[in-house]
Amino acid sequence: MKQLSNLENVNCANCGAQMHGEFCHDCGQSIHTVLRPLHGMIGETVETVLDIDGRIVHTLPPLLLKPGFLTLEYFSGRRVRYVAPFRLMFILCVMSFFVFHLAVENITSRSFPNIKPDIQFDGSEFAHAKTAADVRQTLRVQLHNMEKIRNYEVLPASAAAELATSEQKLQQTASARLIQLGAAPMPAASMAAPAAATSSDDDDDSPLDISPEKTKDLSKSIHVAWLPDVVNARLGEWATHVLANWRTYKHGDAKTSEEAKQRMINGIFGVLPQTMFVLIPMFAGMLWFFYVFRRRLYMEHLIVALHSHAFMFLTLLLVLLLNMLGTWLKPHGAWMSTTLGWLETLMLWWIPIYLLIMQKRVYRQGWAMTVLKWWFIGWFYFWLLLVALLIATVLGLGY
């Protein structure tokens, strides 16, 4: 950026104060105008990006390898060369959950084909059906499961033929059971209809039926006396969405079932970052409680919490990337995948060791007291994290 050598008789355009540098000492406004040629703005943008990249290079290695270093540097006033604690934690949190989301989607999309599908059918389910409605519901569920198996490209040709044979036996057994119960057998077209199709009148009393009328009743049935009406209405809407997503996932066709699964997964990962923003101040509060006699401000404990979580998010991100790389390299060389697996294990073990060393260096207590407090803080935070993740999962299912 072009420097100004002479600031005599130069006043701030905003407050009129005498300028002694590039920024006004009174209001903080820059002396440089934003009205400049395009090439000047591009140059300034590149300079800003390179400066941020430089701070990242100075921040990430000590964050990963030097427990407590960044926190002590921040306390000492040496902050310009490093990324700010909150920004650092936020960036790593978003990146780690994004990669985690991709990994979960990859696992859920591949986990089913890795299991040999059970496509044999002996008709025992129909033998226990007491009504024609039970027979039709069982038939739809079985046909839906077979359709989900058929949609995977990894299904061998022999298994596909076996699946078609089992489907024919399935329809014949269902028709025979309907005749035994004194009901007319289902037509072939209706028997092959997906589970998401409109149910017959015999299915109107299904416990997972979420017709508009029953949805309205469900929304009104949830009422907690000490909660406001708006919160009760929101709970009813959430419960309705949970039932809708679950019913679509279990009984919808292949497309709608996959959409419902993605909605639930996206909902869970949409709530997780917000959950972490609640947990970090609580973690700082636990540090303040256990180190109350160290006479440190709450903001100091909060910076420790931000750097601790930034390290954990960075480690999680690296472990996920190594796992994805190992999965990709496994067909080309099993030894490379095994080596990466050992590296992932070492990084996971490094997390508690890192936090212990960081706690020792920042709070400067003896090893006995540090280990004791580290164990109690870790124990309480583990259960707090578990409960928070469970709540986030339940809330995410209703999106």
Backbone torsions as a table, in degrees:
resi	resn	phi	psi	omega
1	MET	NA	141.5	-177.2
2	LYS	-69.0	129.7	-178.4
3	GLN	-92.4	149.5	176.4
4	LEU	-98.7	126.7	-177.5
5	SER	-93.9	-26.6	-176.6
6	ASN	-125.8	116.6	-178.8
7	LEU	-112.8	15.0	178.5
8	GLU	-69.4	138.3	179.4
9	ASN	61.0	25.1	175.7
10	VAL	-106.8	122.5	-178.5
11	ASN	-114.3	154.5	177.7
12	CYS	-67.2	132.0	-179.9
13	ALA	-69.7	-18.3	-176.8
14	ASN	-90.1	-49.8	-175.7
15	CYS	-116.5	-8.3	177.7
16	GLY	81.6	5.7	-179.5
17	ALA	-72.1	152.8	178.1
18	GLN	-65.5	131.4	-178.9
19	MET	-86.5	135.1	176.0
20	HIS	-120.4	2.6	-179.4
21	GLY	-168.7	-166.2	-177.7
22	GLU	-75.3	-16.0	179.4
23	PHE	-125.1	140.3	-179.3
24	CYS	-68.0	131.6	180.0
25	HIS	-74.9	-11.5	-177.3
26	ASP	-96.0	-51.2	-177.2
27	CYS	-111.6	-14.1	176.5
28	GLY	88.1	0.2	-177.6
29	GLN	-72.5	143.5	179.4
30	SER	-74.2	148.9	178.3
31	ILE	-77.5	-17.5	-177.8
32	HIS	-82.1	139.5	179.1
33	THR	-84.8	152.2	177.1
34	VAL	-84.8	-9.3	178.5
35	LEU	-88.5	98.2	-175.4
36	ARG	-146.1	165.0	177.6
37	PRO	-60.8	157.9	-177.0
38	LEU	-62.0	-39.4	-178.4
39	HIS	-64.9	-29.2	176.8
40	GLY	-69.3	-40.1	177.8
41	MET	-66.4	-38.8	178.4
42	ILE	-64.3	-42.1	179.0
43	GLY	-63.1	-41.1	178.6
44	GLU	-66.5	-37.8	178.4
45	THR	-63.9	-43.3	178.4
46	VAL	-62.6	-39.9	179.5
47	GLU	-63.5	-41.1	179.5
48	THR	-65.4	-43.1	-179.4
49	VAL	-64.4	-43.6	179.0
50	LEU	-64.3	-34.1	177.9
51	ASP	-66.7	-41.1	177.7
52	ILE	-64.9	-42.5	178.4
53	ASP	-60.9	-38.7	178.1
54	GLY	-63.0	-39.1	178.1
55	ARG	-67.8	-35.8	177.9
56	ILE	-64.4	-40.8	179.0
57	VAL	-63.0	-36.2	178.2
58	HIS	-78.4	-16.1	-172.7
59	THR	-97.9	-47.5	-170.5
60	LEU	-65.8	-45.5	180.0
61	PRO	-58.7	-48.8	177.5
62	PRO	-67.3	-30.3	177.4
63	LEU	-61.8	-37.2	-177.3
64	LEU	-85.1	-33.5	-169.1
65	LEU	-113.3	-15.4	-176.8
66	LYS	-120.7	93.0	-178.5
67	PRO	-60.8	127.3	175.5
68	GLY	80.7	-6.0	-175.8
69	PHE	-63.4	-50.3	-178.1
70	LEU	-63.2	-38.3	-179.7
71	THR	-64.5	-45.2	179.3
72	LEU	-66.9	-36.0	175.0
73	GLU	-63.0	-41.5	179.8
74	TYR	-65.6	-42.1	178.6
75	PHE	-65.2	-31.1	-178.5
76	SER	-79.6	-7.5	179.0
77	GLY	95.4	-0.8	178.7
78	ARG	-91.5	88.3	-170.7
79	ARG	-119.6	-21.2	-171.1
80	VAL	-64.2	-37.4	-174.3
81	ARG	-76.9	-7.8	-176.4
82	TYR	-117.1	155.6	174.3
83	VAL	-70.5	138.2	-179.0
84	ALA	-58.5	146.7	-174.4
85	PRO	-56.5	-47.1	-177.3
86	PHE	-67.2	-44.1	179.0
87	ARG	-61.7	-40.8	179.2
88	LEU	-62.0	-47.9	179.6
89	MET	-63.1	-42.2	-177.6
90	PHE	-62.9	-46.6	-178.7
91	ILE	-62.6	-46.6	-179.2
92	LEU	-68.4	-34.3	177.2
93	CYS	-62.9	-48.4	-179.6
94	VAL	-63.3	-44.3	-178.3
95	MET	-66.1	-42.5	-178.2
96	SER	-67.2	-42.0	178.7
97	PHE	-69.3	-31.6	176.8
98	PHE	-64.5	-47.6	178.6
99	VAL	-66.9	-38.5	177.4
100	PHE	-61.4	-40.0	177.3
101	HIS	-60.9	-45.4	177.7
102	LEU	-61.6	-40.6	-179.5
103	ALA	-65.5	-41.2	179.2
104	VAL	-64.8	-43.0	177.7
105	GLU	-61.7	-39.4	178.9
106	ASN	-65.6	-40.3	-180.0
107	ILE	-67.8	-45.2	-178.2
108	THR	-67.1	-30.7	-179.9
109	SER	-78.6	-21.3	-177.2
110	ARG	-108.4	-13.5	-174.2
111	SER	-68.4	-36.2	-177.4
112	PHE	-67.2	-45.1	179.3
113	PRO	-66.1	-23.0	-179.7
114	ASN	-71.6	-12.9	178.8
115	ILE	-102.1	130.0	-179.1
116	LYS	-65.0	117.4	-175.3
117	PRO	-67.0	138.8	176.9
118	ASP	-91.6	97.4	-175.6
119	ILE	-108.8	12.9	174.7
120	GLN	-81.7	141.9	-179.1
121	PHE	-136.9	126.7	-177.8
122	ASP	-110.7	0.1	177.4
123	GLY	81.6	7.2	-177.7
124	SER	-67.6	-29.3	179.7
125	GLU	-62.9	-38.7	179.9
126	PHE	-71.4	-28.6	-179.6
127	ALA	-63.2	-28.4	180.0
128	HIS	-90.3	-6.5	-180.0
129	ALA	-71.9	130.4	-177.2
130	LYS	-98.1	-22.8	-178.4
131	THR	-130.7	165.8	177.7
132	ALA	-65.0	-32.8	178.2
133	ALA	-63.7	-38.7	178.3
134	ASP	-64.7	-39.2	179.3
135	VAL	-63.6	-46.1	-178.9
136	ARG	-65.0	-40.5	179.3
137	GLN	-65.0	-43.2	178.2
138	THR	-62.5	-39.3	179.0
139	LEU	-63.1	-44.7	-179.7
140	ARG	-63.8	-41.3	179.8
141	VAL	-62.9	-44.8	-179.2
142	GLN	-65.7	-41.4	177.7
143	LEU	-65.3	-36.5	178.2
144	HIS	-65.0	-42.3	178.3
145	ASN	-63.4	-40.2	177.9
146	MET	-66.2	-35.9	178.5
147	GLU	-66.0	-38.3	177.6
148	LYS	-65.3	-38.3	177.0
149	ILE	-65.3	-41.1	-176.4
150	ARG	-66.7	-28.0	-175.2
151	ASN	-73.6	-13.8	179.9
152	TYR	-84.8	131.1	-175.5
153	GLU	-70.5	-17.7	-176.0
154	VAL	-81.3	-0.3	-177.9
155	LEU	-68.3	121.5	-179.4
156	PRO	-65.5	160.9	-179.3
157	ALA	-63.7	-39.2	179.5
158	SER	-64.0	-39.0	178.3
159	ALA	-68.2	-35.1	177.7
160	ALA	-64.2	-40.8	177.2
161	ALA	-65.3	-41.3	178.1
162	GLU	-64.5	-34.3	178.3
163	LEU	-66.1	-42.9	178.8
164	ALA	-63.8	-38.5	178.0
165	THR	-65.6	-43.7	179.1
166	SER	-64.1	-34.7	179.4
167	GLU	-66.2	-40.1	177.2
168	GLN	-64.3	-44.6	177.5
169	LYS	-62.8	-35.6	179.0
170	LEU	-61.2	-48.1	-179.0
171	GLN	-66.0	-39.2	179.2
172	GLN	-65.6	-42.3	-180.0
173	THR	-65.8	-39.0	178.5
174	ALA	-64.1	-42.7	179.2
175	SER	-64.4	-39.6	178.8
176	ALA	-64.2	-40.0	179.4
177	ARG	-68.2	-36.3	177.3
178	LEU	-63.7	-39.8	178.3
179	ILE	-65.2	-39.5	177.4
180	GLN	-61.6	-32.8	-179.6
181	LEU	-86.5	2.2	177.6
182	GLY	81.9	20.5	179.7
183	ALA	-113.3	159.1	179.6
184	ALA	-75.6	140.1	178.1
185	PRO	-65.7	151.5	-178.8
186	MET	-76.0	141.2	175.3
187	PRO	-63.5	156.3	-177.6
188	ALA	-61.5	-38.2	-178.5
189	ALA	-65.2	-43.2	-179.1
190	SER	-72.7	-30.1	178.4
191	MET	-67.2	-32.7	-178.3
192	ALA	-86.1	-2.5	-179.0
193	ALA	-65.2	145.1	-179.6
194	PRO	-69.2	162.8	-176.0
195	ALA	-67.5	-20.9	-178.0
196	ALA	-79.6	-6.2	179.4
197	ALA	-66.7	165.8	-177.2
198	THR	-64.2	129.7	-177.6
199	SER	-73.1	154.2	176.5
200	SER	-77.1	175.5	-178.3
201	ASP	-64.5	-24.6	-179.7
202	ASP	-71.0	-16.9	-176.4
203	ASP	-99.8	7.1	-174.1
204	ASP	-64.8	-21.3	-177.5
205	ASP	-98.5	16.8	178.7
206	SER	-61.7	137.2	-177.9
207	PRO	-65.0	-18.8	179.2
208	LEU	-101.9	13.8	177.6
209	ASP	-69.2	125.4	-179.2
210	ILE	-126.3	53.1	174.0
211	SER	-63.3	162.0	-178.3
212	PRO	-55.1	-37.5	-179.9
213	GLU	-66.9	-45.8	-179.6
214	LYS	-71.1	-29.4	175.1
215	THR	-64.0	-41.9	178.4
216	LYS	-63.4	-41.0	177.7
217	ASP	-64.7	-38.6	179.8
218	LEU	-64.9	-40.2	179.5
219	SER	-63.9	-34.6	-179.1
220	LYS	-83.7	-20.8	-175.4
221	SER	-75.1	-21.1	179.5
222	ILE	-88.2	112.6	-179.5
223	HIS	-149.6	118.6	174.7
224	VAL	-107.0	123.6	-170.0
225	ALA	-58.5	-39.4	-173.5
226	TRP	-88.9	4.0	177.1
227	LEU	-101.2	148.6	176.3
228	PRO	-63.1	158.8	-179.2
229	ASP	-61.8	-34.9	-179.6
230	VAL	-63.5	-41.0	179.8
231	VAL	-67.8	-41.6	177.8
232	ASN	-61.9	-41.0	177.8
233	ALA	-64.1	-38.4	178.6
234	ARG	-66.8	-38.0	177.1
235	LEU	-63.8	-41.3	178.0
236	GLY	-64.4	-40.2	177.7
237	GLU	-65.3	-40.4	178.6
238	TRP	-62.9	-45.4	179.8
239	ALA	-61.9	-37.9	178.0
240	THR	-63.3	-43.2	179.7
241	HIS	-65.9	-38.0	178.7
242	VAL	-61.7	-48.7	179.6
243	LEU	-63.0	-39.5	-179.5
244	ALA	-65.0	-45.7	179.7
245	ASN	-63.8	-43.6	-177.7
246	TRP	-67.5	-42.5	-179.6
247	ARG	-65.5	-41.1	178.5
248	THR	-65.6	-39.0	180.0
249	TYR	-65.9	-40.1	-176.0
250	LYS	-83.1	-34.1	-170.5
251	HIS	-122.7	0.4	178.6
252	GLY	-80.6	173.9	176.0
253	ASP	-74.4	-178.7	-173.1
254	ALA	-60.6	-40.4	-177.3
255	LYS	-70.5	-51.0	-178.0
256	THR	-67.7	-32.9	177.0
257	SER	-65.0	-42.2	177.9
258	GLU	-65.6	-38.8	177.9
259	GLU	-64.1	-41.1	178.2
260	ALA	-64.6	-40.6	177.8
261	LYS	-62.3	-42.7	179.2
262	GLN	-65.7	-37.5	177.1
263	ARG	-61.4	-44.0	-179.1
264	MET	-67.1	-42.9	179.1
265	ILE	-64.4	-45.2	179.1
266	ASN	-63.5	-36.9	178.3
267	GLY	-64.3	-42.3	179.7
268	ILE	-63.7	-46.6	-178.7
269	PHE	-72.7	-19.2	174.1
270	GLY	-73.4	-26.7	-178.8
271	VAL	-89.0	-27.5	-173.7
272	LEU	-58.3	-47.0	178.8
273	PRO	-59.8	-38.9	177.6
274	GLN	-63.5	-36.3	177.8
275	THR	-62.9	-40.5	-179.9
276	MET	-66.6	-34.0	178.4
277	PHE	-67.7	-21.1	174.8
278	VAL	-85.6	-36.9	-175.7
279	LEU	-72.7	-33.7	-176.7
280	ILE	-62.4	-47.3	174.6
281	PRO	-61.6	-32.2	177.3
282	MET	-69.0	-37.9	175.5
283	PHE	-63.2	-41.0	176.4
284	ALA	-62.9	-37.1	176.7
285	GLY	-63.6	-37.2	176.7
286	MET	-66.8	-39.4	175.8
287	LEU	-61.9	-41.8	178.8
288	TRP	-62.3	-40.3	-178.4
289	PHE	-66.2	-45.3	-176.3
290	PHE	-76.6	-21.2	178.9
291	TYR	-118.2	35.2	-177.0
292	VAL	-63.3	-31.9	-178.3
293	PHE	-81.3	-3.2	175.4
294	ARG	-81.7	-7.5	175.8
295	ARG	56.7	49.4	175.4
296	ARG	-106.5	149.3	178.6
297	LEU	-71.1	155.7	178.6
298	TYR	-61.5	-34.9	-179.5
299	MET	-62.3	-32.5	176.5
300	GLU	-65.6	-43.3	176.7
301	HIS	-64.6	-35.0	179.2
302	LEU	-66.1	-38.2	177.2
303	ILE	-65.7	-39.2	175.3
304	VAL	-60.8	-43.2	179.5
305	ALA	-64.2	-40.9	179.9
306	LEU	-64.5	-44.9	178.8
307	HIS	-67.8	-36.2	178.4
308	SER	-63.6	-45.7	-179.5
309	HIS	-71.2	-34.8	175.9
310	ALA	-60.5	-42.1	176.4
311	PHE	-62.1	-44.7	-178.7
312	MET	-65.0	-38.6	177.2
313	PHE	-66.7	-39.9	177.9
314	LEU	-63.6	-42.7	178.8
315	THR	-64.6	-43.6	177.4
316	LEU	-60.3	-42.0	178.8
317	LEU	-61.2	-45.6	-179.6
318	LEU	-66.5	-39.2	178.7
319	VAL	-63.3	-42.7	179.6
320	LEU	-64.6	-41.9	179.1
321	LEU	-65.4	-40.4	177.4
322	LEU	-64.8	-38.5	178.3
323	ASN	-64.2	-43.2	178.5
324	MET	-65.8	-38.9	177.5
325	LEU	-66.0	-40.2	178.2
326	GLY	-64.5	-38.3	177.0
327	THR	-63.4	-38.7	-179.7
328	TRP	-71.7	-34.3	-177.3
329	LEU	-85.0	-14.6	-175.1
330	LYS	-57.0	-44.2	178.5
331	PRO	-66.0	-22.9	-176.5
332	HIS	-91.7	-23.9	179.8
333	GLY	-172.6	110.7	-175.8
334	ALA	-66.4	-30.8	-177.7
335	TRP	-66.5	-33.4	178.3
336	MET	-67.9	-40.4	177.7
337	SER	-64.8	-39.1	178.6
338	THR	-65.3	-41.7	178.8
339	THR	-62.3	-43.9	178.0
340	LEU	-65.3	-33.8	177.0
341	GLY	-63.8	-41.5	175.9
342	TRP	-64.4	-37.5	178.5
343	LEU	-65.7	-39.2	175.9
344	GLU	-61.3	-43.0	179.5
345	THR	-62.3	-42.9	178.8
346	LEU	-62.9	-39.6	179.9
347	MET	-67.3	-36.5	177.6
348	LEU	-67.5	-38.0	176.3
349	TRP	-69.9	-25.7	-180.0
350	TRP	-68.6	-23.6	-177.5
351	ILE	-60.8	-57.0	-179.9
352	PRO	-65.6	-34.9	178.7
353	ILE	-65.0	-43.7	179.0
354	TYR	-59.3	-47.6	-177.6
355	LEU	-64.6	-34.9	177.3
356	LEU	-66.5	-47.0	179.8
357	ILE	-64.4	-40.2	178.5
358	MET	-61.4	-43.7	179.4
359	GLN	-62.8	-38.5	179.4
360	LYS	-66.9	-43.4	-176.3
361	ARG	-73.0	-35.1	-176.6
362	VAL	-77.3	-46.1	-173.7
363	TYR	-94.2	-11.4	170.4
364	ARG	54.1	51.6	172.3
365	GLN	-111.0	168.7	178.1
366	GLY	-64.3	162.0	-176.2
367	TRP	-64.4	-35.0	-177.8
368	ALA	-63.9	-50.8	179.7
369	MET	-66.8	-36.5	180.0
370	THR	-64.6	-45.6	179.4
371	VAL	-63.8	-40.9	-179.5
372	LEU	-63.8	-47.3	179.8
373	LYS	-68.9	-37.3	177.1
374	TRP	-60.8	-39.4	-179.9
375	TRP	-68.0	-45.1	-179.1
376	PHE	-66.0	-44.5	179.4
377	ILE	-62.2	-44.0	178.6
378	GLY	-63.4	-39.2	-179.7
379	TRP	-65.1	-49.7	-179.2
380	PHE	-65.6	-40.6	-178.0
381	TYR	-70.3	-31.2	177.4
382	PHE	-60.8	-47.9	-179.9
383	TRP	-70.3	-34.9	175.7
384	LEU	-63.7	-43.3	178.0
385	LEU	-64.5	-40.4	-179.8
386	LEU	-62.8	-45.9	179.0
387	VAL	-64.7	-42.0	-179.9
388	ALA	-63.9	-41.5	178.8
389	LEU	-67.4	-35.5	176.7
390	LEU	-64.8	-43.9	178.0
391	ILE	-63.6	-42.5	179.1
392	ALA	-62.6	-38.3	178.4
393	THR	-64.8	-45.0	179.9
394	VAL	-63.5	-42.6	178.8
395	LEU	-66.4	-37.4	-178.5
396	GLY	-67.5	-25.5	179.6
397	LEU	-66.5	-19.7	-177.6
398	GLY	-92.4	10.8	179.9
399	TYR	-85.9	NA	NA
